[in-house]
């Protein structure tokens, strides 16, 4: 009796342990593609969106959420199903982003060759996007009201270059430690060519130069922003100087009425060094120079890794890394949907998909997609293939199984391809030029 009781307890324990399993590495891309790792012994999976069942008896390790609202937060839940019950749920909270943020493919075509469907497209280049930045703050001393232009002249006729600046004490920028200056603004009172400098440290003159960038103004009589090509991080422990200089012009420095802080009215010229502008001008004036500080992160390079294909709204291939696909089950009037897939950082843009693009087989042979002045000969071919076309950039050859057997960049208007290593049969030659793409059928015979 004891042995039987023990056996029952062990079975119950095994059942509880089994049903306690949950999927690992659940992830949902910003465009709604959910994926997770395979779980041993799981017969299927259930997918919920915000608590509502959207898919059951799912045997794949992925699911595409559709028809959602951009900018809205969602929670995806995946539950594994076993022969004797369900496992534990795994949740992933994510925010929907618009698929049109990323470029789709170009030259997406579908056609038939010898009753075989041939799809081809051109993938976009990598995408570089800045991560979301929190709203920043303008640091400045001026009141926004332009009072007068200032220039440097000793004779009233010849104007010289000089520097004018504002300095933000460490005590004022301490709250911005770790953030970055991403742009500078000045009041544009005169057209001139100049340069902006950002320094850190120094109390009576700028300390260490962190960054400089040239710019030009137009005399718009309004504030203009100078977007920095490289953001400049603020340590928060040292004074920050924003210095402007002019290389031409007469009275390029814009000033407003004095706001009472000497750090808003620094000026420098050769032979005299840095000083308070109030020492030269009565009444004093404050420079109209501003610095924008924000929590800024460097751009993320998001790599294109391929495309997902659907036929008549049913998934045909999870990820195609090439730019051609052979569908042996294709029929006339089949409609294909392609979505370009990007692979950035996981939990940011990983498996982000561009918007769906469609192409339909209408009975027209792919080889009828013509580009002027393309010559492919001989056909049938025996030992070699000659291809002539202006501005060729790439040639691919695909066998009847959809395998790419030749794939090379081209830097000439003529190409000769050795065919000795290829078996007899029908092949597709895909030629990319600066004017478009053409796919032609060839026969190799011996």
C-alpha positions in Angstrom: 0.0 0.0 0.0 2.8 2.4 0.9 4.5 1.7 -2.5 1.3 2.5 -4.4 0.8 5.7 -2.4 4.4 6.8 -3.1 4.0 6.1 -6.8 0.9 8.3 -7.0 2.6 11.1 -5.1 5.6 11.0 -7.5 3.3 11.1 -10.6 1.5 14.1 -9.1 4.8 15.8 -8.5 5.9 15.1 -12.0 2.7 16.5 -13.4 3.0 19.7 -11.4 6.7 20.1 -12.4 5.8 19.6 -16.1 2.9 22.1 -16.0 5.1 24.6 -14.3 7.2 25.0 -17.4 7.1 28.3 -19.3 8.5 29.5 -22.6 11.9 31.2 -22.5 13.1 34.3 -24.3 9.7 35.6 -25.2 10.1 38.8 -27.3 7.8 41.0 -29.3 9.2 43.4 -31.9 7.8 47.0 -32.1 5.8 45.9 -35.2 4.1 43.0 -33.4 6.2 39.9 -34.3 6.2 37.6 -31.2 8.9 34.9 -30.9 10.1 32.5 -28.3 12.3 29.4 -27.7 11.0 25.9 -28.3 9.9 24.1 -25.2 10.4 20.3 -25.1 7.3 18.2 -24.9 5.0 21.2 -25.7 2.4 20.2 -28.3 1.3 23.7 -29.1 1.1 27.3 -27.8 -1.6 29.8 -26.9 -1.1 33.5 -27.5 -3.0 36.2 -25.7 -3.0 40.0 -26.3 -4.0 42.1 -23.2 -5.6 39.0 -21.8 -7.6 38.1 -24.9 -6.9 34.9 -26.7 -5.7 35.6 -30.3 -4.2 32.2 -31.3 -4.5 28.7 -30.0 -3.1 25.3 -31.0 -0.2 27.2 -32.5 2.6 24.9 -33.5 5.1 27.6 -34.7 7.5 29.5 -32.4 6.2 32.9 -33.6 3.1 34.9 -34.1 2.4 38.2 -35.9 0.0 40.6 -34.2 -2.0 42.7 -36.6 -4.2 45.8 -36.8 -2.9 47.5 -33.6 -2.6 51.2 -32.7 0.8 52.9 -33.1 2.1 54.3 -29.8 -0.1 52.1 -27.6 1.3 49.7 -25.1 0.4 46.0 -25.2 1.1 42.8 -23.3 1.6 39.6 -25.1 1.2 36.3 -23.2 2.3 32.9 -24.4 1.2 29.7 -22.7 2.7 26.3 -23.6 0.3 23.4 -24.0 1.3 19.8 -23.1 -0.5 16.5 -23.5 -1.7 16.6 -19.9 -2.4 20.3 -19.5 -1.1 23.9 -19.8 2.2 25.3 -18.6 2.8 28.6 -16.9 2.3 31.9 -18.8 5.2 34.2 -20.0 4.5 37.9 -20.5 6.1 40.6 -22.6 5.0 44.2 -22.5 5.8 46.3 -25.6 4.8 49.5 -27.5 3.6 49.4 -31.0 5.6 51.4 -33.6 4.6 52.4 -37.1 6.0 50.0 -39.7 6.6 52.9 -42.1 9.5 54.2 -40.0 11.6 51.7 -41.9 12.1 51.4 -45.6 10.7 48.4 -47.5 12.2 46.6 -50.5 12.3 48.0 -54.0 11.7 46.2 -57.3 9.5 43.6 -55.7 8.2 41.4 -58.6 6.5 38.0 -59.0 6.2 35.9 -62.1 6.2 32.4 -63.6 8.9 30.6 -65.4 8.2 27.0 -66.5 5.3 26.9 -64.1 7.5 27.9 -61.2 6.9 31.1 -59.2 9.9 33.4 -59.1 10.0 36.3 -56.6 12.7 38.9 -56.6 13.3 42.2 -54.8 16.1 44.6 -53.6 16.7 45.0 -49.9 17.3 48.5 -48.5 20.6 49.6 -46.9 21.1 49.6 -43.2 19.1 52.0 -41.2 20.5 54.5 -38.6 18.1 55.9 -36.1 18.6 57.9 -32.9 17.1 56.3 -29.8 14.3 58.2 -28.2 15.5 61.3 -26.3 13.7 62.8 -23.4 12.7 66.5 -23.7 15.7 68.7 -22.9 16.2 72.2 -21.6 17.7 75.4 -23.0 20.4 76.9 -20.9 20.8 80.6 -21.3 21.0 84.1 -19.7 19.2 86.3 -22.3 15.6 87.3 -22.1 14.9 86.7 -25.8 14.6 90.3 -26.8 17.2 91.5 -29.2 18.7 94.9 -28.3 21.8 95.5 -30.3 24.5 94.0 -32.6 28.1 94.1 -31.4 31.3 94.1 -33.5 35.0 94.8 -32.8 36.6 97.8 -34.5 39.3 100.2 -33.5 38.8 102.8 -36.2 35.1 102.5 -36.9 35.8 101.3 -40.4 37.6 97.9 -40.2 35.9 95.2 -38.2 37.9 92.3 -36.7 37.2 88.8 -35.5 36.6 88.3 -31.8 35.0 85.8 -29.4 31.9 86.2 -27.2 30.7 83.5 -24.8 28.5 82.4 -21.9 29.6 80.3 -19.1 27.4 78.0 -17.0 28.8 77.3 -13.6 29.2 73.7 -12.4 26.5 74.4 -9.7 24.0 75.2 -12.5 24.8 72.1 -14.7 25.1 69.6 -11.9 21.6 68.4 -12.5 22.5 67.6 -16.1 25.4 65.2 -15.4 25.4 62.5 -18.0 23.3 64.4 -20.4 24.5 66.0 -23.6 24.5 69.3 -25.4 23.0 68.5 -28.8 22.5 72.0 -30.3 23.4 75.6 -29.8 21.2 78.6 -30.6 22.2 82.2 -31.3 20.2 85.2 -32.4 20.9 85.7 -36.1 21.4 89.5 -36.4 23.8 89.5 -39.4 25.0 87.1 -42.1 28.5 85.8 -41.3 30.6 82.6 -41.2 31.6 81.5 -37.7 32.4 78.7 -35.4 31.0 77.4 -32.1 33.3 76.0 -29.4 32.3 74.1 -26.3 34.7 73.9 -23.3 34.6 72.3 -19.9 36.4 73.8 -16.9 37.9 77.2 -16.3 36.5 80.1 -14.2 38.0 83.2 -15.8 38.7 81.7 -19.2 37.6 78.5 -21.0 39.4 75.3 -19.9 39.5 72.1 -22.1 38.0 72.2 -25.6 35.5 69.4 -26.1 34.1 70.2 -29.5 33.9 72.8 -32.3 31.8 73.2 -35.4 31.7 75.8 -38.1 28.4 77.4 -39.2 26.9 80.2 -41.3 24.1 82.6 -40.6 21.8 84.5 -43.0 20.8 87.6 -41.0 17.3 86.3 -40.4 16.7 88.5 -37.4 15.6 85.5 -35.3 17.1 82.7 -33.3 18.7 80.0 -35.3 19.7 76.5 -34.1 23.1 74.9 -34.8 22.6 71.1 -34.6 25.9 69.6 -33.4 27.1 66.7 -35.5 28.4 65.1 -32.3 26.7 65.4 -28.9 28.8 66.8 -26.1 28.4 65.1 -22.7 28.1 67.3 -19.6 30.0 66.0 -16.6 28.1 68.2 -14.2 31.2 68.7 -12.1 32.9 71.5 -14.1 31.9 74.9 -15.6 30.7 74.7 -19.2 31.6 77.4 -21.8 29.8 78.0 -25.1 32.0 80.3 -27.2 31.2 81.9 -30.6 33.6 83.5 -33.0 33.2 85.2 -36.4 35.5 84.9 -39.4 33.8 87.8 -41.4 31.0 90.2 -40.9 30.9 93.5 -38.9 28.6 93.2 -35.9 27.7 89.6 -35.6 27.2 89.2 -31.9 23.6 89.7 -30.8 22.9 91.1 -27.3 19.9 91.8 -25.2 19.6 94.1 -22.2 21.8 93.1 -19.3 20.3 90.4 -17.1 22.7 91.0 -14.2 24.9 87.9 -14.4 28.5 88.4 -15.6 28.7 84.8 -16.9 26.3 85.8 -19.6 28.6 88.5 -21.1 32.1 87.2 -21.6 34.2 88.6 -24.4 37.7 88.0 -25.8 40.1 89.6 -28.3 43.8 89.3 -28.9 46.0 91.3 -26.6 43.3 91.8 -23.9 42.2 88.2 -23.1 38.9 87.3 -21.5 36.8 89.9 -19.7 33.4 91.0 -18.7 31.7 92.9 -21.5 30.5 95.3 -18.8 34.1 96.6 -18.7 33.8 97.8 -22.3 30.2 98.8 -22.6 27.9 101.0 -20.4 25.2 100.0 -20.1 26.2 96.3 -20.1 24.5 93.7 -22.4 23.9 90.0 -22.2 24.8 87.7 -25.1 22.0 85.8 -26.9 23.7 82.4 -26.8 21.9 79.2 -25.7 22.8 75.5 -25.3 20.3 72.7 -25.4 20.9 69.8 -23.0 19.1 66.5 -23.3 19.4 62.8 -22.4 20.8 61.8 -25.8 22.0 58.5 -27.0 24.1 57.8 -30.0 22.3 56.5 -33.2 21.6 52.8 -33.4 22.6 51.0 -36.6 19.8 48.6 -37.5 20.9 45.9 -40.0 18.7 44.5 -42.7 18.7 40.7 -42.2 16.2 39.6 -44.9 12.5 39.4 -45.5 9.5 37.5 -44.4 7.2 36.1 -47.2 3.5 35.3 -47.3 1.5 33.7 -50.0 -2.2 34.6 -50.1 -1.9 35.8 -46.4 -0.3 32.6 -45.2 3.3 32.5 -44.0 5.5 31.1 -46.8 8.9 31.6 -45.3 9.9 33.0 -41.9 13.1 34.6 -43.0 14.6 34.8 -46.5 18.1 36.2 -46.4 18.6 36.4 -50.2 16.8 38.7 -52.6 15.1 36.0 -54.6 12.7 33.1 -53.8 11.5 30.2 -55.9 8.0 28.9 -55.1 7.3 25.5 -56.7 3.7 25.6 -55.5 2.9 29.0 -57.2 -0.3 29.4 -59.2 -1.5 32.2 -61.4 -3.2 34.9 -59.4 -1.3 34.1 -56.2 -0.6 37.2 -54.2 2.6 37.5 -52.3 3.3 39.8 -49.3 6.9 40.7 -48.4 8.1 42.5 -45.2 11.7 43.6 -44.8 13.2 42.5 -41.4 15.6 44.6 -39.5 17.9 43.3 -36.6 19.0 46.0 -34.2 19.3 45.7 -30.4 17.0 43.2 -28.8 14.3 45.0 -26.8 14.7 48.1 -29.0 14.4 47.4 -32.7 15.2 43.7 -33.0 13.1 42.0 -35.7 11.4 45.2 -36.6 9.5 44.8 -39.8 8.8 47.3 -42.6 5.2 47.7 -43.9 3.8 44.9 -46.1 4.4 45.0 -49.8 2.5 43.0 -52.3 3.2 41.5 -55.8 0.8 39.3 -57.8 1.4 36.6 -60.3 -0.7 37.6 -63.3 0.6 35.0 -65.8 3.3 37.2 -67.2 6.7 35.5 -67.4 9.4 37.1 -65.3 11.7 37.2 -68.3 9.4 39.8 -69.9 10.6 42.4 -67.4 13.0 44.1 -69.7 15.8 46.7 -69.3 17.1 48.3 -72.4 20.4 47.1 -74.0 20.7 43.8 -71.9 22.3 41.0 -73.8 22.7 37.4 -72.5 24.2 34.8 -74.8 24.5 32.1 -75.8 21.3 30.6 -74.7 21.3 27.6 -74.5 24.8 27.9 -73.0 27.5 25.2 -72.8 30.8 26.4 -71.3 30.3 30.1 -70.6 27.7 32.9 -70.4 28.2 36.4 -71.7 26.3 39.3 -70.2 26.3 42.8 -71.5 24.5 45.8 -70.0 25.3 49.3 -69.1 25.9 50.1 -65.4 25.7 46.6 -64.1 26.3 46.3 -60.3 25.4 42.7 -59.4 24.7 39.3 -61.0 23.1 36.2 -59.4 22.3 32.8 -60.9 19.7 30.6 -59.3 19.1 26.9 -60.0 15.7 25.2 -60.2 15.8 24.5 -56.4 16.0 28.1 -55.6 19.6 27.9 -54.6 22.0 30.8 -55.5 24.9 29.1 -57.3 26.6 32.4 -58.4 26.5 35.7 -56.7 29.0 38.5 -57.4 29.3 42.3 -57.7 30.1 43.7 -61.1 32.0 46.8 -61.9 31.9 46.6 -65.7 29.4 46.6 -68.6 30.5 43.1 -69.6 30.7 39.9 -67.6 31.8 36.4 -68.7 30.7 33.5 -66.3 32.3 30.1 -66.4 29.5 27.4 -66.4 31.7 24.3 -66.3 30.8 23.5 -62.7 27.0 23.6 -63.2 24.7 20.7 -64.1 22.4 20.7 -67.1 19.1 22.4 -66.5 17.1 25.6 -66.3 18.6 28.5 -64.4 17.6 32.1 -63.6 20.0 35.0 -64.1 19.2 38.0 -62.1 21.0 41.2 -63.2 21.0 44.3 -61.2 21.9 47.6 -62.9 21.6 51.3 -61.9 18.4 51.4 -63.9 16.7 48.4 -62.5 16.6 44.6 -62.3 15.9 42.0 -64.9 15.5 38.2 -64.4 16.1 36.0 -67.4 15.9 32.2 -67.9 18.8 30.3 -69.4 19.4 26.7 -70.3 22.7 25.0 -69.7 23.4 22.0 -71.9 26.4 19.8 -72.5 
